[in-house]
Amino acid sequence: MEHFGPGIELLDVNTEDDGVVNFTCFTEKQVNLNNEAVLKKPLHTSIAVDAEEFDDLSVPEKLHIICCLLEARAADEGIL
């Protein structure tokens, strides 16, 4: 969890045909006074890692796994 900044809300992990695992994260949204969702610090970051870097990886190609990092952090800290 420490590899992802505190403003990151979602993490998308997906695989490609060529043996690459992509990690894409998105910043959390902020709501303004008019109750409109806006990004305070818009950020979209992608990192590609060769699948051979993992000891064991068994994921169907082109599958997307999307995690809510806010909930994962809370579970990791024993809050949930």
N, C-alpha and C positions, 0 to 999 in steps of 0.2 A: 504494500500500500504506500510505502514511503516514496516510491518512484513516481507517483502521480501527485500533482499539485493540489492544494486544498480547494481550488475553484473548479476542479474537474468533476462533472456530474456523471457522464456516461462514458463507458469504454466499450468499443466494438472490436472484438477479436474475430478475424476471419482468415480463411486459407484460400490459396489460389492453386491453379493447375500446376504451376512450376515449382511447387515445394516451398512456397513463401508463406509465412504467417504475418499478417498485418495487425497492428495495434493502433486503433484510431480513437482519440479522445476528444471530447467536446466540453467547453466550459459550461458552468451552470447559468441559468437565466436569472435575471433580476427583474422584479416587478416594480413599475413606477407608480406614482400617485393615481394615475388614471386606470390602474389595474391592467396595464398592457405589459406583456412579457417583452423584455428587451435584453440583449446581451450587454452586460456592463463591460466585459473584457472579451470580445469575440475571439475565439481561438479554436482552431481545428488542427490537430497534430497527428501525423501518421508516421509509424515506424515499421519497417519491414525487416523481418528476421528470417534467416534460412531455417527451414524445418529441421535440418540436421543438427542445429544448436540445442535441441531438446533431447533429453534422455529417452523419453517415451512420449510420442504424440500420435494419437489415433482419433482424427477428426475428419469427417467427410469433406471433400473439397467444396469450396464455395459456401460453406456453412458459416453463418454469422452468429456469434454469441455476444449478446449485448448485456452488460452488467451496469447496474446503478451503483456507482462507487460510494455515494453517500450512505446507502444502506449497508454495503459491504464493509465500510469503515466502522459503522456503528456495531455491526456484528463482530468484527475483529476486536473492538474495544469492549465487548460484552454488554453493550447498551441494549441490543435487541434480544 
